[in-house]
Amino acid sequence: MVSTSDRIPAAQRREQIIEAATRAFGEQGYYGATTDRIAREAGISQPYVLRLFGSKEQLFIEVLERVCARILESFDAAITAVPEGVDDIRPFIGDAYVSLVKTDRGILLSLMQGFILGHDPAIGPVARRGFMRIYDRLRAVMPADDAMRFMAQGMLINTLIASGLPLELKHGRNIEELMECAFGDELGLVLEELHADARG
């Protein structure tokens, strides 16, 4: 493989690696993804990945921090777009979150991997800090009960998408109820994206 690292600025190359790593960690998990696969997806050599990030663990930590930052950015954009006089902003933030994870499933799956690794002494604190940053942002704009309900629904959405349960929609009325509760008007778009992923 011919490395193009000399022709692309390091900051841009770093972003490409983080994007490739987000997909790889999301699809294969922390233990299943390798720096070699991530390097191939980013179109560079494995030594270059390790030179930039030091280790797979550090790369995953940066992915997790970036995922949380993107979630917060999507929330902030949704909050800014709420029409004046609207009291319940949860639907706007919820739509923004579903749109984000529908567009890039690696975001959701990498986030879930971070939570799974809560026991890890290096990754666990980053995952917990990210979770609380998201909750704190919600608490800044809504009461505690609303923020907790929103987080609970968000975790339901995460579980449903990560497990692929929406693909089983035709197999039971209770599944349909869960889907409608979790996704509302976004259900059709979520299903379309999940079916595309399953085919691809």
C-alpha contacts under 8 A as a table, 3 or more apart, distances in Angstrom:
res1	aa1	res2	aa2	distance
1	M	43	G	7.88
1	M	44	I	7.33
1	M	45	S	7.34
2	V	44	I	7.39
3	S	6	D	7.47
3	S	43	G	7.11
3	S	44	I	5.06
3	S	45	S	6.34
4	T	7	R	5.41
4	T	8	I	6.56
4	T	43	G	7.72
4	T	44	I	6.73
5	S	8	I	5.44
5	S	9	P	7.36
5	S	10	A	7.21
5	S	13	R	6.92
5	S	44	I	6.90
6	D	9	P	7.37
8	I	12	Q	6.64
8	I	13	R	6.31
9	P	12	Q	5.41
9	P	13	R	6.24
10	A	13	R	4.94
10	A	14	R	5.93
11	A	14	R	5.04
11	A	15	E	6.45
12	Q	15	E	5.14
12	Q	16	Q	6.44
13	R	16	Q	5.04
13	R	17	I	6.27
14	R	17	I	5.15
14	R	18	I	6.25
14	R	52	L	7.39
15	E	18	I	5.10
15	E	19	E	6.18
16	Q	19	E	5.14
16	Q	20	A	6.18
16	Q	42	A	5.90
17	I	20	A	5.07
17	I	21	A	5.93
17	I	38	I	6.95
17	I	39	A	7.05
17	I	42	A	5.44
17	I	49	V	7.35
18	I	21	A	4.93
18	I	22	T	5.99
18	I	59	L	7.43
18	I	62	E	7.54
18	I	63	V	5.93
19	E	22	T	5.11
19	E	23	R	6.54
19	E	63	V	7.99
20	A	23	R	5.32
20	A	24	A	6.20
20	A	38	I	5.72
20	A	39	A	7.86
20	A	41	E	5.80
20	A	42	A	5.72
21	A	24	A	4.92
21	A	25	F	5.80
21	A	38	I	5.45
21	A	59	L	7.68
21	A	60	F	7.48
21	A	63	V	7.04
22	T	25	F	5.41
22	T	26	G	5.92
22	T	63	V	6.03
22	T	106	G	5.34
22	T	107	I	6.48
22	T	110	S	6.19
23	R	26	G	5.09
23	R	27	E	6.04
23	R	105	R	7.71
23	R	106	G	4.63
23	R	107	I	7.70
23	R	110	S	7.81
24	A	27	E	5.21
24	A	28	Q	5.84
24	A	29	G	7.32
24	A	33	A	5.71
24	A	37	R	7.58
24	A	38	I	6.43
24	A	106	G	7.63
25	F	28	Q	5.35
25	F	29	G	4.60
25	F	30	Y	5.29
25	F	32	G	7.56
25	F	33	A	5.55
25	F	60	F	7.70
25	F	106	G	7.41
25	F	109	L	7.59
25	F	110	S	5.82
25	F	113	Q	7.68
26	G	29	G	5.61
26	G	30	Y	7.91
26	G	105	R	7.51
26	G	106	G	4.65
26	G	107	I	7.19
26	G	108	L	7.48
26	G	109	L	4.39
26	G	110	S	4.54
26	G	113	Q	7.23
27	E	33	A	7.98
27	E	106	G	7.01
27	E	109	L	7.20
28	Q	31	Y	7.48
28	Q	32	G	4.88
28	Q	33	A	5.24
29	G	32	G	5.20
29	G	33	A	5.95
29	G	110	S	7.51
29	G	113	Q	6.33
30	Y	33	A	5.69
30	Y	60	F	7.50
30	Y	113	Q	6.75
31	Y	34	T	7.60
33	A	37	R	6.89
33	A	38	I	7.48
34	T	37	R	5.30
34	T	38	I	6.36
34	T	56	K	7.65
35	T	38	I	4.95
35	T	39	A	5.96
35	T	46	Q	6.19
35	T	49	V	7.14
35	T	50	L	7.83
35	T	56	K	6.34
36	D	39	A	5.10
36	D	40	R	6.25
36	D	45	S	7.60
36	D	46	Q	5.22
37	R	40	R	5.08
37	R	41	E	6.22
38	I	41	E	5.14
38	I	42	A	6.19
38	I	46	Q	7.89
39	A	42	A	5.07
39	A	43	G	6.03
39	A	44	I	5.17
39	A	45	S	5.52
39	A	46	Q	5.15
39	A	49	V	6.40
40	R	43	G	4.93
40	R	44	I	5.98
40	R	45	S	6.96
40	R	46	Q	7.73
41	E	44	I	7.83
44	I	48	Y	6.95
44	I	49	V	7.74
45	S	48	Y	5.41
45	S	49	V	6.82
46	Q	49	V	5.15
46	Q	50	L	6.44
47	P	50	L	5.09
47	P	51	R	5.97
48	Y	51	R	4.90
48	Y	52	L	6.24
49	V	52	L	5.30
49	V	53	F	6.13
49	V	54	G	7.66
50	L	53	F	5.15
50	L	54	G	4.66
50	L	55	S	5.64
50	L	56	K	7.55
51	R	54	G	5.60
53	F	56	K	7.47
53	F	58	Q	6.07
53	F	59	L	5.60
54	G	58	Q	6.58
54	G	59	L	7.66
55	S	58	Q	5.28
55	S	59	L	6.31
56	K	59	L	5.00
56	K	60	F	6.14
57	E	60	F	5.15
57	E	61	I	6.25
57	E	122	A	8.00
57	E	123	I	7.67
58	Q	61	I	4.99
58	Q	62	E	6.28
59	L	62	E	5.16
59	L	63	V	6.23
60	F	63	V	4.91
60	F	64	L	6.10
61	I	64	L	5.06
61	I	65	E	6.17
61	I	123	I	6.23
61	I	126	V	6.95
62	E	65	E	5.06
62	E	66	R	6.05
63	V	66	R	5.07
63	V	67	V	6.07
63	V	110	S	7.62
64	L	67	V	5.07
64	L	68	C	6.33
64	L	110	S	6.71
64	L	111	L	6.27
64	L	114	G	6.68
64	L	126	V	7.47
64	L	127	A	7.10
64	L	130	G	7.99
65	E	68	C	5.28
65	E	69	A	6.20
65	E	126	V	7.23
65	E	130	G	6.94
66	R	69	A	4.95
66	R	70	R	6.15
67	V	70	R	5.17
67	V	71	I	6.32
67	V	107	I	5.66
67	V	110	S	7.60
67	V	111	L	6.77
68	C	71	I	5.11
68	C	72	L	6.25
68	C	111	L	7.68
68	C	130	G	5.75
68	C	131	F	7.79
68	C	134	I	7.37
69	A	72	L	5.11
69	A	73	E	6.12
70	R	73	E	4.95
70	R	74	S	6.17
71	I	74	S	5.16
71	I	75	F	6.27
71	I	97	Y	6.90
71	I	100	L	7.62
71	I	134	I	7.72
72	L	75	F	5.01
72	L	76	D	6.12
72	L	134	I	6.44
72	L	137	R	7.54
73	E	76	D	5.07
73	E	77	A	6.17
74	S	77	A	5.16
74	S	78	A	6.21
74	S	93	I	7.71
74	S	96	A	5.95
74	S	97	Y	6.73
74	S	100	L	7.31
75	F	78	A	5.11
75	F	79	I	6.10
75	F	93	I	5.45
75	F	96	A	6.60
75	F	97	Y	7.21
76	D	79	I	5.08
76	D	80	T	6.14
77	A	80	T	5.18
77	A	81	A	6.31
78	A	81	A	5.10
78	A	82	V	6.43
78	A	92	F	5.76
78	A	93	I	5.45
78	A	96	A	6.20
79	I	82	V	5.40
79	I	89	I	7.03
79	I	92	F	7.16
79	I	93	I	6.74
82	V	86	V	6.91
82	V	89	I	6.76
82	V	92	F	6.90
83	P	86	V	5.94
86	V	89	I	6.94
88	D	91	P	7.24
89	I	92	F	5.46
89	I	93	I	6.50
90	R	93	I	5.20
90	R	94	G	5.87
90	R	146	D	7.95
90	R	150	F	7.00
91	P	94	G	4.95
91	P	95	D	6.00
92	F	95	D	5.27
92	F	96	A	6.28
93	I	96	A	5.05
93	I	97	Y	6.23
94	G	97	Y	5.11
94	G	98	V	6.21
94	G	150	F	7.85
94	G	154	G	7.78
95	D	98	V	5.19
95	D	99	S	6.03
95	D	186	E	7.24
96	A	99	S	5.16
96	A	100	L	6.13
97	Y	100	L	5.06
97	Y	101	V	6.30
98	V	101	V	5.39
98	V	102	K	5.85
98	V	183	F	7.53
98	V	186	E	7.39
98	V	190	V	7.83
99	S	102	K	5.08
99	S	103	T	6.06
100	L	103	T	5.26
100	L	104	D	6.33
101	V	104	D	5.04
101	V	105	R	5.03
101	V	106	G	7.57
101	V	107	I	6.07
101	V	108	L	5.70
102	K	105	R	5.76
102	K	189	L	7.94
102	K	190	V	6.14
102	K	193	E	6.56
104	D	107	I	5.79
104	D	108	L	7.66
105	R	108	L	5.46
105	R	109	L	6.33
106	G	109	L	5.06
106	G	110	S	5.72
107	I	110	S	5.39
107	I	111	L	6.15
108	L	111	L	5.12
108	L	112	M	6.26
108	L	158	N	6.52
108	L	162	A	7.47
109	L	112	M	5.02
109	L	113	Q	6.18
109	L	158	N	7.97
109	L	162	A	6.29
110	S	113	Q	4.93
110	S	114	G	6.26
111	L	114	G	5.08
111	L	115	F	6.53
111	L	127	A	7.79
112	M	115	F	5.12
112	M	116	I	6.21
112	M	158	N	7.60
113	Q	116	I	5.00
113	Q	117	L	6.25
114	G	117	L	5.15
114	G	118	G	6.60
114	G	123	I	6.81
114	G	124	G	7.04
114	G	127	A	5.38
115	F	118	G	5.19
115	F	124	G	7.22
115	F	127	A	5.82
115	F	128	R	7.55
116	I	119	H	7.75
117	L	120	D	5.41
117	L	123	I	6.45
117	L	124	G	5.81
117	L	127	A	8.00
118	G	121	P	7.89
118	G	123	I	6.66
118	G	124	G	3.82
118	G	125	P	7.19
118	G	127	A	6.65
118	G	128	R	7.36
119	H	123	I	7.90
119	H	124	G	5.62
120	D	123	I	5.34
120	D	124	G	5.03
121	P	124	G	5.75
121	P	125	P	7.00
122	A	125	P	6.43
122	A	126	V	7.29
123	I	126	V	5.33
123	I	127	A	6.30
124	G	127	A	5.16
124	G	128	R	6.20
125	P	128	R	5.13
125	P	129	R	5.95
126	V	129	R	5.10
126	V	130	G	6.08
127	A	130	G	5.13
127	A	131	F	6.20
128	R	131	F	5.08
128	R	132	M	6.24
129	R	132	M	5.21
129	R	133	R	6.12
130	G	133	R	5.02
130	G	134	I	6.35
131	F	134	I	5.31
131	F	135	Y	6.34
132	M	135	Y	4.90
132	M	136	D	5.81
133	R	136	D	5.09
133	R	137	R	6.15
134	I	137	R	5.21
134	I	138	L	6.46
135	Y	138	L	5.13
135	Y	139	R	6.16
135	Y	147	A	7.00
135	Y	151	M	7.32
136	D	139	R	4.97
136	D	140	A	6.25
137	R	140	A	5.21
137	R	141	V	7.06
138	L	141	V	5.48
138	L	142	M	6.06
138	L	147	A	5.71
139	R	142	M	5.17
139	R	143	P	6.15
139	R	144	A	6.14
139	R	147	A	5.93
142	M	146	D	6.23
142	M	147	A	6.14
143	P	146	D	5.41
143	P	147	A	6.19
144	A	147	A	5.05
144	A	148	M	6.05
145	D	148	M	5.23
145	D	149	R	6.17
146	D	149	R	5.14
146	D	150	F	6.03
147	A	150	F	5.04
147	A	151	M	6.17
148	M	151	M	5.10
148	M	152	A	6.09
149	R	152	A	5.01
149	R	153	Q	6.16
150	F	153	Q	5.17
150	F	154	G	6.05
151	M	154	G	4.86
151	M	155	M	6.18
152	A	155	M	5.21
152	A	156	L	6.32
153	Q	156	L	4.93
153	Q	157	I	6.19
153	Q	182	A	6.39
154	G	157	I	5.00
154	G	158	N	6.16
154	G	182	A	7.90
155	M	158	N	4.89
155	M	159	T	6.12
156	L	159	T	5.14
156	L	160	L	6.12
156	L	182	A	6.82
157	I	160	L	5.16
157	I	161	I	6.13
157	I	182	A	5.77
157	I	183	F	7.34
158	N	161	I	5.40
158	N	162	A	5.88
159	T	162	A	5.17
159	T	163	S	5.89
160	L	163	S	5.35
160	L	164	G	6.09
160	L	165	L	5.37
160	L	166	P	6.59
161	I	164	G	5.11
161	I	165	L	6.61
161	I	166	P	6.88
161	I	194	L	7.92
162	A	165	L	7.95
164	G	167	L	5.71
164	G	168	E	7.64
164	G	194	L	7.44
165	L	168	E	5.36
165	L	169	L	7.14
165	L	175	I	7.76
166	P	169	L	5.21
166	P	175	I	7.50
166	P	179	M	6.77
166	P	191	L	6.50
166	P	194	L	7.74
167	L	170	K	7.83
167	L	191	L	7.05
167	L	194	L	7.09
167	L	195	H	6.97
168	E	171	H	5.50
168	E	172	G	7.72
168	E	175	I	7.50
169	L	172	G	6.36
169	L	173	R	7.84
169	L	175	I	5.77
169	L	176	E	5.75
169	L	179	M	7.98
170	K	173	R	7.85
170	K	176	E	7.84
171	H	175	I	7.53
172	G	175	I	5.42
172	G	176	E	6.68
173	R	176	E	5.05
173	R	177	E	6.36
174	N	177	E	5.03
174	N	178	L	6.31
175	I	178	L	5.09
175	I	179	M	6.20
176	E	179	M	5.05
176	E	180	E	6.17
177	E	180	E	5.24
177	E	181	C	6.07
178	L	181	C	5.11
178	L	182	A	6.07
179	M	182	A	5.17
179	M	183	F	5.83
179	M	184	G	7.44
179	M	187	L	6.81
180	E	183	F	5.39
180	E	184	G	4.82
180	E	185	D	7.82
180	E	187	L	6.65
181	C	184	G	5.95
183	F	186	E	5.25
183	F	187	L	4.96
183	F	190	V	7.88
184	G	187	L	5.74
185	D	188	G	7.20
186	E	189	L	5.43
186	E	190	V	6.22
187	L	190	V	5.13
187	L	191	L	6.14
188	G	191	L	5.21
188	G	192	E	6.16
189	L	192	E	5.08
189	L	193	E	6.24
190	V	193	E	5.21
190	V	194	L	6.17
191	L	194	L	5.09
191	L	195	H	6.04
192	E	195	H	5.28
192	E	196	A	6.20
193	E	196	A	5.05
193	E	197	D	6.25
194	L	197	D	5.03
194	L	198	A	6.17
195	H	198	A	4.97
195	H	199	R	6.20
196	A	199	R	5.18
196	A	200	G	6.06
197	D	200	G	5.04
